[in-house]
Amino acid sequence: MEVKASLVYARVGEQKARLVADLVRGKDVSEAIKTLTFLNKKSAVMIKKLIESAVANADYKKTIDLDKLYVKTICVDQGPVMKRFRPRAQGRA
């Protein structure tokens, strides 16, 4: 039985988030949370909350033993790009 949790529209670069995701892929959940707690990256906080959400989902379903949970897959994809421009005279951007 699998438990899923997703994080969308996170304001962090995908290359930077992939570095953190590679650290916790395949690890035990408690070990992954310990690793992310002391990691000094912005995306580490987001991924830690994501893993804790997945653990809470597993606890709610009551079908899986929480001691046997591990991070099976974690993937980081590119999100939408924010368009930034400075308005100028005569409709120029």
Backbone hydrogen bonds in HBPLUS format (Angstrom, degrees):
<---DONOR---> <-ACCEPTOR-->    atom                        ^
c    i                          cat <-CA-CA->   ^        H-A-AA   ^      H-
h    n   atom  resd res      DA  || num        DHA   H-A  angle D-A-AA Bond
n    s   type  num  typ     dist DA aas  dist angle  dist       angle   num
A0012-VAL N   A0010-ALA O   2.96 MM   2  5.70 134.7  2.17 103.7  90.6     1
A0017-ALA N   A0013-GLY O   3.02 MM   4  6.23 151.0  2.10 145.7 154.3     2
A0018-ARG N   A0014-GLU O   2.90 MM   4  5.98 144.2  2.03 140.0 149.1     3
A0021-ALA N   A0017-ALA O   2.94 MM   4  6.19 157.7  1.99 149.0 156.2     4
A0022-ASP N   A0018-ARG O   2.91 MM   4  6.00 151.7  1.99 147.7 153.5     5
A0023-LEU N   A0020-VAL O   3.10 MM   3  5.28 134.7  2.31  99.5 111.7     6
A0025-ARG N   A0021-ALA O   3.20 MM   4  6.21 130.8  2.45 148.1 160.0     7
A0027-LYS N   A0024-VAL O   3.19 MM   3  5.50 167.8  2.20 128.9 129.8     8
A0026-GLY N   A0071-VAL O   2.83 MM  45  5.05 141.7  1.97 142.6 152.7     9
A0071-VAL N   A0027-LYS O   2.90 MM  44  5.66 163.6  1.93 168.6 170.1    10
A0032-ALA N   A0028-ASP O   2.88 MM   4  6.07 152.9  1.95 152.5 160.9    11
A0029-VAL N   A0069-LEU O   3.29 MM  40  5.88 166.1  2.31 132.9 130.0    12
A0033-ILE N   A0029-VAL O   2.96 MM   4  6.19 157.2  2.02 151.5 156.8    13
A0034-LYS N   A0030-SER O   3.10 MM   4  6.27 154.9  2.16 141.0 147.7    14
A0035-THR N   A0031-GLU O   2.99 MM   4  6.20 154.3  2.06 143.5 150.6    15
A0036-LEU N   A0032-ALA O   2.96 MM   4  6.17 161.0  2.00 148.9 153.7    16
A0037-THR N   A0033-ILE O   2.95 MM   4  6.02 138.8  2.12 141.5 152.1    17
A0044-ALA N   A0041-LYS O   3.32 MM   3  5.25 140.0  2.49  92.9 103.7    18
A0047-ILE N   A0043-SER O   2.98 MM   4  6.17 164.3  2.00 152.4 156.2    19
A0048-LYS N   A0044-ALA O   2.95 MM   4  5.96 148.6  2.05 138.9 147.8    20
A0049-LYS N   A0045-VAL O   3.11 MM   4  6.32 158.0  2.16 144.3 149.2    21
A0050-LEU N   A0046-MET O   3.01 MM   4  6.26 144.9  2.14 139.9 150.2    22
A0051-ILE N   A0047-ILE O   2.95 MM   4  6.19 156.8  2.00 148.5 153.1    23
A0052-GLU N   A0048-LYS O   2.97 MM   4  6.20 158.6  2.01 148.0 154.4    24
A0053-SER N   A0049-LYS O   2.93 MM   4  6.08 140.5  2.09 136.6 147.1    25
A0054-ALA N   A0050-LEU O   3.03 MM   4  6.37 148.8  2.13 143.4 151.5    26
A0055-VAL N   A0051-ILE O   2.99 MM   4  6.30 150.9  2.08 146.9 154.8    27
A0056-ALA N   A0052-GLU O   2.99 MM   4  6.20 151.1  2.07 140.1 147.9    28
A0057-ASN N   A0053-SER O   2.90 MM   4  6.19 147.5  2.01 143.7 152.9    29
A0058-ALA N   A0054-ALA O   2.99 MM   4  6.26 150.4  2.08 142.5 150.1    30
A0059-ASP N   A0055-VAL O   2.93 MM   4  6.20 148.8  2.03 144.1 152.9    31
A0060-TYR N   A0056-ALA O   2.96 MM   4  6.15 146.8  2.07 141.6 150.3    32
A0061-LYS N   A0057-ASN O   3.06 MM   4  6.30 152.9  2.14 145.1 151.5    33
A0062-LYS N   A0058-ALA O   3.14 MM   4  6.23 143.4  2.28 140.3 149.1    34
A0068-LYS N   A0065-ASP O   3.16 MM   3  5.70 153.9  2.23 113.2 120.3    35
A0088-ARG N   A0092-ARG O   2.85 MM   4  5.05 147.9  1.96 164.1 153.3    36
A0092-ARG N   A0089-ALA O   3.34 MM   3  5.91 165.7  2.36 115.2 119.4    37
